[in-house]
Amino acid sequence: MKRIENVVLLKVIGSCELIAALAMFYFFHEDVPALIGGVILLGLSANSFFQAHKCYQRQYSPKKNNKSE
């Protein structure tokens, strides 16, 4: 259950970062530092979604049995 909570938390964080990046692009499209910040936030958002995906895959991947019979 703990990994599901981590997946949800990472997706919420990624969504907030994505919304903040889009807001920066929309409101500050003329300022170069804001555009750089928006690109950084987009990268952080992508990383959060990627980490959530990896966490989800680890939870539902079949366990490998290393029994030597």
C-alpha positions, 0 to 999 in steps of 0.5 A, a space after each residue: 500500500 505504501 508504494 501506491 501512496 508514493 505513486 499518487 504523491 509523485 503524480 500530484 507533485 508532477 501535476 503541480 509542477 506542470 501547472 506552474 510551468 504552464 502558468 510561467 510560460 503563459 504569464 511571463 512569456 517575455 522574460 527569459 529567466 521565467 522561461 528558463 524556470 518554466 523549462 526547469 519545472 517541465 523537467 522536474 515534472 517529467 522526472 516526477 512522472 517517470 519516478 511514479 511510473 517506475 514505482 508503479 512498475 516495481 509494485 506490479 512486476 512479477 516476483 522472480 523466484 530464485 529457487 535452485 531445485 
